[in-house]
């Protein structure tokens, strides 16, 4: 995994992310950039409790990405 100055080095764990949560995600094609997308979690897709790039989710609009931050 290459290092960058954009991704959260300590993304939220699966236990912190629930359907209905407001989050900021990074899509796979945007890894290493600052092109984040905000949305509401529809489904949590990652089977494990933690992933170095973030837990994979599907947003309400169908976007699939890894959670970098929980939104306020």
C-alpha positions, 0 to 999 in steps of 0.5 A: 500500500503506497503512502499518501497525505490524503487518506485517514491513517486511522479510519473508523472501525466497522463497529462505528459504522452503521446503515444510516451513518453519514460518512466520507468515503474514497472510491477505489479509482481515487485512492491517493487523491483528495477526491472524497465523497460524502454520503449516507451508508446503505450497506456495510460490505467489509466482512472484517472489523478493520481494514487499513484503507477503511471499511467498504460500504455502499452509499444510498446513491450506489457509490461503493467506497471505503470510509475515511471519516464519520461526518458530523 
